[in-house]
């Protein structure tokens, strides 16, 4: 089988800054990490690789050159190779333009059996790229996958997480699966794989010409989303812990609420 994992390098949420004029995240100088849900997607792909000999796992990402570090980390975890879609033409992309670009990259890779992706990225929290990617590629999609049950000839059986339980879905391959954190626990990098990722790993860097994309169909130029206002919410005040018996704490709480004219 040939598996592709969609991964994104995201800014550390503790260091997020916003360009007030463009309404986009400022990534320069901000520590970056592998998006957590994408780590679960990669682990799911690696588990399939462990169970089915001959399976290959490729990781694809869109972003600046610094995302190469994240791709090497994915290879150090067990992926076979990586692809980075990087160009000024891709800058400022919303989910619509991002899915267009990644779909073009996957089409260039070709003959993919399963595409794993994280449920959502912590810098946007839209959960849109996975389903949009499936739409662009004309593939079936199952979102919120919490367990891979069985891989059959031409299909795969998974559990899809719901608010009050789960449903079992069998979907034909090739397909797109978006994964939740409950699916697994991502493995650690090994020393041998780290050395391989740094010295021998095959990572290709593609621009819009390499994936045959018109610059007007990617990046900010092809992003219909308009951000009206972006801001960092003010920090909340320090909380107060009440101690004592239940009746004493209840009386203290009523007193505090009365002082603030809440009741």
N, C-alpha and C positions, 0 to 999 in steps of 0.2 A: 504493500500500500504506500501511497504517497500522501503525506500529510503536510499541510501548511498551517502555521500558527501566526495569527496577527498579534503583534505586540507593540506597545507604545511606551516610549520613555516620557514620564510625566514629572513635573516639578514636585519637590517635597512640599506637601500641603502646609507645612509649618513655615515655609519661606515664600509663599505665593505673593506676587506683586502684579498689579494690573496697570496697563497703559490706558489712562483715562480718556485719551483722544481716540484711539483705535478700538478700545473695548476688548483688547486681546491680552493674553497673559505675557508678562515679561519673563523670558526664560534665561536670558543672559545673566550669568552670575548666580543663578539659583540652583542648588543641588538637585540632581535628577535621579529618579529610581525607576525600576521596572514596574509598570502598573500592576498592582496586586492581583486583580482578577485575571490579567493576562498570564501571570505566573501560574495560576491554577489551570488555565487553558494549556499552557506548555506542559505541565505535569501530566494532564490527561493524555496529551499526544505521546509523551514519553512512556506512559504506562502501556499504551497500545503498541508502541515500538518494542517494549520489553516482551510483550506477550506474542507478538506476531513477527518472527524473524523476516528480515528483508524489507521491513518498513523503514521509510526515511522520513525525517522530520525537518522541515525548513521553517525558518522564522522570517517574516516580512514586517517591515516597519516603514513609516513615513516620518521624516524629521530631519533636523540638521545633522551635520557630521558627527556631533558628539553622541548621537544615538548608536554609533558603532560600538561604544563601550557596552551599552545594554545588550546589543546583539552578541557580543563576545561572551557576556555573562550567560546568555541563553544557550550558547554552544557549550560553555563550560558545565552547564547543567545536564547536557546530553543531546542537544539538537545537532544535526549534521552540518547545516550551512545556514547562511543568512543573506537577506536582500534588503538593502536600504534605498528607499525612494527619497532622493534628496535633491532639491533644486529651489532656486529663488521663486520659480513659478508656482511651487506648491505652498508657499508661505501664506499664512492667514486663512487657511482652509477651514470651513465649517464641516459638519458631519457629511453633508451632501457632496462637497468637493473631495473630502477625504476618502469616502467610499468609492468614488469614481476613480481616484488615483490608485488605491490599493487593488481594486478590481482589475485595473489595467496591468498591474504588476503580477497578479496571480494568473491572469490569462497568458502573460509572457512565460511564466514558469511552466504552465500547462499540465494536463493529465493529473489533476489533483483529485484524490478520493474523499478526503475530509478536510474541512477548514475549521479549525478551532479558534475562538476568540474569547476574550473576557466579556463578562456581562456589560461592563461600562468602565470608563476611565475616571479616575478620581479628580481630574482637573476639569471635567465637563459634566459628568454624571448624567449624560443624555441617554445612554444605552441604545443609540440609534445606528451606529456604524455597522454593527453585525447584521441586523436585518436589511439595511440599505445595501450592504455588500452582496448579500444573497440576491436581492432584487436585481442589482446590476449584472450579476453573473447568471441570472435565471435559474437559481438553485433553491431547493427547499431549505427552510431554516427552522431550528428548534432553539428557543431562547431559554435561559434560566436552567440549564442542565445541571443537575445535582448528582447524577450517577450515570456512568456508561455501563449498561447491563450486558450487552452482547453485540458482537459484530458478526453479521451473516453475509452470505454471498449477495452483494448488491444492496445491502441495507445495514442499518445500525439501530439498536434498541436502547433508548435512554429514559431516564426519569427526569421529568420537567417539574421544577419547584413551583408550588402554588402557595398562596397565603395560608391555607389551612390544610395542606397536605402535598400530594404530588400526583402526576399522571404519567403513565407509561406510554411512550410514543415510539413507534417504529417508522423510520424515515429512510427513503431510498438514498443511495450514494451516487454521485457526489452530493454533499450537503454542507451547510454551515451550522455549527453548534456554538452557542455562546454560553460560557460557564460561570457558575457562582462559586464563592469561596468554600462552600460546604462540600464541594465535589472531592477535594483532596487536600493534602498538605504538601506544598512544593518541596522537592528535594534540594539538598545542598549541592554546591559545586564541589568537584573533587580536584585534588592537586594535578593529577594527570590530565584531566579535561581542561583545567585552567591553562596549563602549558600548551596544550593543543590549540585552544582558542586564541591564545596570544601569538603563537608562532606559525601555525599551519592552517588555521580555519579559512574556509573559502567564503568571503563576504563580497557580494557584488553591489556596486552603487549605480543606481539607474536614475536618469533625469527624464524629463518629459519626452525627449526624442527617443530614448531607449524603449519606452513603453508606448510609443506612438500616440501621445496625447497632445492635442492642441492647447497651448498655454491659456487660451480663453475658456477652456473647459476644466481648469483646475485652479487651486489656490483661491486667493481672495476674489479674483475676477469671476469665479463660478460659484461663489458662496451667497445664496439668497438670504441667509440669516443676517438680520440687522440688530446689533446690540444697542439699545437705546441708552442704557446706563449701567455702569459697573462700579461697584464700591465694596470696600471692606467693612463689614459690620463692626460697630464699636464693641469692645470687650465688655462682657457682662460683669457686674459688680461681684464682690466677694460674697459667697454664701455664708449663712450662719447656721451652725449646728446646735440644736436644742438638746439638752440633757435633762435627766430626771425621770420621774414616773410618767406614765401615759397621761394622767390627769394634769400633772405639772407642765408637761410639754404642750398639751392642748390649751391650757390657760395662757401659757407664754405665747403661743401662736396666735390666739385670738387677740391678745394684747398688741402684738406687733402689727397685725392686720388693721386693728382699730387705729393705731397711731398713723398708719399710712392712708387711712380713710378708705380702705378696700371694703370694710364692712362697717 
